Amino acid sequence: MVSCAANDSQVVAQALRRAREERGLSSSVFITDTGCLGPCPTAGCSVVVYPEGVWYTGVDVTDVAEIIERHIVGGEIVERLLDAELNS
């Protein structure tokens, strides 16, 4: 069955935490593990960035640095990972 858990969501969450620590963002960026968010990408997992409520799908560990640098630090949406349906 396709699910974020089956697509290494825990590995992605760990990579997000490491990247947050490396950038010194621990006091301002919080990473929360959740149960199912609903969308089931065939590869990767779903990630939602708040307070904007931006949904990314198909995220894998190789996407983490880009999300941290471009979105979290730079305030720029990573268009290639954006879930157009959920962000409409």
C-alpha positions as CSV (number, residue, x, y, z in Angstrom):
1,M,0.0,0.0,0.0
2,V,1.3,3.5,-0.9
3,S,1.7,5.7,2.1
4,C,4.1,8.3,3.4
5,A,5.3,5.8,6.0
6,A,6.1,3.3,3.3
7,N,7.9,6.0,1.4
8,D,10.4,6.8,4.2
9,S,8.6,9.7,5.9
10,Q,10.6,9.0,9.1
11,V,13.9,9.4,7.1
12,V,12.6,12.7,5.7
13,A,11.6,13.9,9.1
14,Q,15.0,13.1,10.5
15,A,16.7,14.9,7.6
16,L,14.5,17.9,8.2
17,R,15.5,17.9,11.9
18,R,19.2,17.6,11.0
19,A,19.0,20.5,8.5
20,R,17.2,22.6,11.0
21,E,19.9,22.0,13.6
22,E,22.7,22.7,11.0
23,R,21.1,26.0,10.1
24,G,20.6,27.0,13.8
25,L,16.9,27.2,13.4
26,S,15.9,25.0,16.4
27,S,14.3,27.8,18.3
28,S,12.2,29.1,15.5
29,V,11.4,26.0,13.3
30,F,9.3,23.2,14.7
31,I,8.9,19.8,13.0
32,T,5.9,17.8,14.0
33,D,5.4,14.1,13.1
34,T,1.8,13.4,12.2
35,G,-0.4,10.5,11.2
36,C,-1.8,10.5,7.7
37,L,-2.3,14.0,6.1
38,G,-4.5,12.6,3.4
39,P,-2.6,12.8,0.0
40,C,-0.8,9.6,-0.9
41,P,2.0,10.3,-3.3
42,T,3.3,7.3,-5.2
43,A,6.8,8.2,-4.2
44,G,8.1,10.4,-1.3
45,C,5.9,11.9,1.3
46,S,3.7,14.9,2.1
47,V,5.1,17.9,3.9
48,V,3.1,21.0,5.0
49,V,4.9,24.2,5.9
50,Y,3.1,26.6,8.3
51,P,2.1,29.3,8.9
52,E,1.7,29.6,5.1
53,G,0.0,26.2,4.8
54,V,2.0,25.2,1.7
55,W,1.7,21.6,0.8
56,Y,4.5,19.7,-0.8
57,T,4.1,16.1,-2.1
58,G,6.5,13.5,-3.3
59,V,9.2,14.8,-0.9
60,D,12.2,12.6,-0.3
61,V,15.4,13.1,1.6
62,T,17.1,14.7,-1.4
63,D,14.5,17.5,-1.3
64,V,15.1,18.5,2.3
65,A,18.0,20.9,1.8
66,E,16.1,22.8,-0.9
67,I,12.9,23.1,1.3
68,I,15.0,24.4,4.2
69,E,17.1,26.8,2.2
70,R,14.6,28.1,-0.3
71,H,11.3,28.0,1.7
72,I,12.1,28.1,5.4
73,V,15.1,30.5,5.1
74,G,14.4,32.3,1.9
75,G,10.6,32.5,1.9
76,E,10.4,31.1,-1.6
77,I,8.0,28.3,-2.5
78,V,9.7,25.2,-4.1
79,E,7.4,25.0,-7.1
80,R,8.5,21.6,-8.4
81,L,7.3,20.0,-5.1
82,L,4.2,22.1,-4.8
83,D,0.9,20.1,-4.8
84,A,-1.2,22.3,-7.1
85,E,-4.5,20.7,-6.0
86,L,-4.0,21.2,-2.3
87,N,-2.6,24.7,-2.7
88,S,-5.4,26.1,-4.9
